Amino acid sequence: MSRIGNNPIVVPEGVTVDIQPGVITVKGKLGELTQTYSDVSIAHEDGQLLVSRPSDSKPHRAKHGLYRALVANMVTGVSVGFTKELELVGVGYRASNQGQKLDLALGFSHNIVFEIPSEVKVETISEKGKNPIIKLSSYDNQLVGSIAAKIRGFRKPEPYKGKGVKFVGEQIRRKAGKSA
């Protein structure tokens, strides 16, 4: 029994849902998202979306929870939006942005210039005495997550000093150094 797939998705005010065979489109104040689906049926009943599966076979059970979660993220994204924050930990690590170009100084011999898609809004916060923070926000959860993971991949946090790019609130597993 899929506990996630059986939960109804509440459609908030101002969000319109268009269900075609195999494709669902969700429009809201922040944008429009489209998702293809298969092996499940989606019904719109009195302000709620219900995802159901035809049988209890393993692929149908897997897709039931998957498509329910994807559609729920679409509804949340076009109504509220998603935000991810990354923190640069390390001496001399800096971040700045000019429009959609993110300029990162991460201790390499050169700066990394990363072009961010137009759907994602980027903001850099640099305060004296605090680590620089990169704030990414968009209505597309998958896109924001992949961009944040790509930025984190430029310099992953290392376990000895904790230097690198990490998510705000992420716990880094630390190791003891050499014992003298």
N, C-alpha and C positions, 0 to 999 in steps of 0.2 A: 504494500500500500504506500503510495507516494503522499507524504504529508505536505510537501511543498506544492506538488502539482494540484492537489485538491483545494488549496486555499483560493478563494475568489480574489480578483484584483479590483479594487475600488477605483473607479474612474472619476477624478475630481472635476469640479466645475471648470469649464473653459477648455477641456480636452475632448477632441473628437476622434473617434475610432472608426476606421473603414476596413471591413473584413471582406476580402475576396478569397476565392478558393486558392490556397497555397501562399497568399500574401496578406500581411496585416500592415496597415499604415496608421500611425498615431500622430496627430497634429496638436500643438499646444502653443502657448505664448512664446516659448523659447525656440521652437523649431519643429521640424517634421522628421520622423524616423520610419523606415520601412524594414520589415523582416519577412523573409520567406519561412514557411514551415511545412512539415510533412508528417504523416502518421498520427496527427492529433486533430481534434476539432475545437474551434474557438467560438464561443457564443457570447453575444452582448445582451444581457438581461438586466433591466432596471438599474442602470448605473454601475453594473459589475460585469467583469469579463470572467468567463468560466472556461477552463481548459480541460478537455476530457480525452481519454484514449480509447481506442476500439477494443483492445484486449489486454491481458496481463502478461504478454510475452516480454522478455527482457528489453529488446529495442524500444518497444512502445512505452515501457515504464521509464526508461532513460530519457526519451524525448519528452515525455509528459512533464517532468520536473524542469528540464532544460528550457522548453519553450515558455512555460509559465514564468520562470525567472527572467528570461529575456524580455517578454512582454511587460512584466512588472517594472523592469529597469527602463524600458521605453516610456511608460506612462509617468514614472517618477522623473525621468530626464526632461521631458518636454514641459512638465509643470513646475518642478523645483530646480533641477539641474544637479550636476555632480561637481565636487571640488576635490582635488588631490594636492597636498602640500609636500614639497621635498625640502630637506635641510642639507646644506653643505657644511660638513664638519671637517675642519683642517685649516692650518695656518696659510693664509694667502689664497684660499678658495673664494672666488667671487662669481657673481652672476649679474648680468644686466641684459635688458632687452630693448631693442629698437623695433617697435611694431611687432611683427611675428618672428623676428630673428632673435634667438636666445644665444648670448655670448657667455661661455663658461670658461673660467680659469681654474683648472683642477690640478695644478701641479705638474702638468706636462710642459714640454718646451714650447708649445703653441696653444693658443686659445681654441676652443671648440665652438664653432658657430653652427647652431642647429635651427633649421627652418621648421616652424610649427604650423600645422594646417590651420586654415582660416576659421574652422568650426571651434577651435580651442582658443580661449582667451588666456593669455599668459601675463603674469605680474610678478615682478621681483621686489623683495623687501630686504633692504640692507640697513640695519641699525648698528650703531657703534657698540661694541662689546657683546654683540649677539651674532650667531651664525646666520649667514644669508639664507633666505627662504624663497623658493620658487612656488608660486601658486598657479595651478592649472584648473580652469573651470570650463565646462561645456555641458550640453544636453545629452551627449553620447557617451555612456559609461565605458563602452569598449574602447573607444578612441582615446579618452582621457587616460585610461589604465595603460594602454599600450605606449602612449607618449611618455607617461611617467616612468614606466619600466625601461624604456629606451634611454631616458636621461639618467636613471639610476645605474644603468649598465655601463655608462662612460667611466665611472669610478665607483665600484661597489664598496661598501664599508668593509674595512679589514678588521680582523678579530683582535689585534693587539692594542692599537690605540683608538680604534673606532673611527678612523678618518675615512671620508668618502661621502657619497651622496646617499642619504637615507630618507625614508618617509618620516614625516613628523609623527612621533609617538612610537616608532618602530624600535623594538628592543634588539640590540646587537649582542650576540653571544660572544663574550670576551674570553680570551685565553691568557694565561700567565706567561710572562716572557721567560727569557733564559734565567735559570737560577745560578747565581755566581758561587 
